[in-house]
């Protein structure tokens, strides 16, 4: 046996092995680990499942600022949102009642901005619902705006 092989085996036998990982997700996602060990000349493994710390977060509508009494700047407005830490797809709906989409429906998109045209200019209250697809399930948050 070469010195290196012997040293490697001694290190494995006499010293506990510790692996530190960085850049793991922090959104409650499941991660998988496989630990290999050499026993009597044969490699064996054991699989482990862990749940990362944190929770998935939904997208948040940021532009224009929601839930204010300040009117929108016109009848064509660019809406933008932050994607959250897990969401993969989005849907923006805008209507004249909560949850409705009688003015706009983006459909399933991956972009984080949508320009919406044809909004009313009568100062009425408008409602936006932003959906986030997180781990295969749609979640949403409602917002309000004042028409131009």
N, C-alpha and C positions, 0 to 999 in steps of 0.2 A: 504494500500500500504506500502510495506517495505521501509525503508530509502534508501536502495541501489537502488531500482527501481525508487524512486522519484529523487534521485541524478542523475541517468543516464538520465532520461527524462529532467531534468533541464539543464544538460550539453548539451544535444542535442538541446534544444530550445534556450538557451542563449549564447552558445559559438559556433563560427563557427568551423566546422570540417575540418581538413586538414590532408591529408595522403601524406606522402612522400615515394616514391619508389626508390630503388636503383637497380642496375644491369639491367636496361632496355637496350634493344638493341640500338645501335647507327649507324644503317645502313639504315635508311629510311623505316624500316619495319612498317607495320600497327599493332597496338596493340588495344585491346578492353578492356573497363571497364564497369562494371555494378554497379550502385549506388542504394542501397536499402534504403528505408525510411519507417518508421512506421507512418502511418497516420490514425487516428481514429481507432486504434486497428488492422489495416490491413497492411501487408507488400506490398509495391509497389516498382517497380524498373524502372530505366531508363538506357538504353544502350548508350554508347558513343564510338566513334571511333577516334583514334588519329594516327598520323604518327610521328614516332620517328625522331629525328634529325639525320643528317648524310646521307650518300649515300652508296648504295651497291658498293663493290669493287670486281674487278676480281682477279683471281689468277695471280701471277707474277712468271715467270720463273727465278730462282736464280742460279742454278748450272747445268752445268758449266756457268760461267759468259757469258751472251749473248752480241751480238752486238760488239764484239771485233775482232781484226785481229789475235789474238792468236789462233793457231790451236787447235782442240780438242786433247785429250791425246791418242786417239786410235780409233779403229773401233767399239769398244763396250764402250758405255758411259752411266753413270747414270745421268738422268735429274731429277731435283727436283724443286718444286715450293711452294710458300706460298699460302694458299688457298683463301685469301681475307676474307672479313667478312660475306659473304652471300652465296658464291658458295657451291653447294652440290655435283656436279659431274664435271668431267673434261674430256678433250680429248686432247691428244698430237699428233700432226701430224708433220712429218719431211719429207722434200722433196728437190728436186733440183731447184724448182721454188716457188715463194711466193704462199702460200695456198695449195701447192700440198702435197700428202702423198705417193709418189712413193717409199719412203724408209721406212716409219714406220707410223702406225696408231694404237694408243692404244685402240681405241674404248671408250665407255663410262665407266669411272672408278671413284672410290671414293678415291683412293690412291693419294698421292702427290709426288710420285716418280715413274719413269719408267726407266728400263735399256734397252737401244736400241743397238742391235747388227747389224752387217752387214753394218755399215756406210762406205762410200768410204774413201780411203787413198790417194787421188790425190790432196789434197789441194783446191778443188773447194769450192765455196760458197754454204752453205746449209741453208735452211729456216725451222724454227719451228713455228708452230701456236698452241697456247695453248687456248683451249676453256674453258669457265666457264659457268655452268648452274646457272643462277641467276633469282629467281622468275619465273621459268618456261621458260625462254628465254636464248638461247645460245649467248654468247658474246665472242670475241676472241681478242688476241693481237699477233702480228707477231714479230719474233726475227730472227737474222741471226747468223751464225757460219761459221768458216772455217774448212773444213775437215782436218783430220790428214795428 
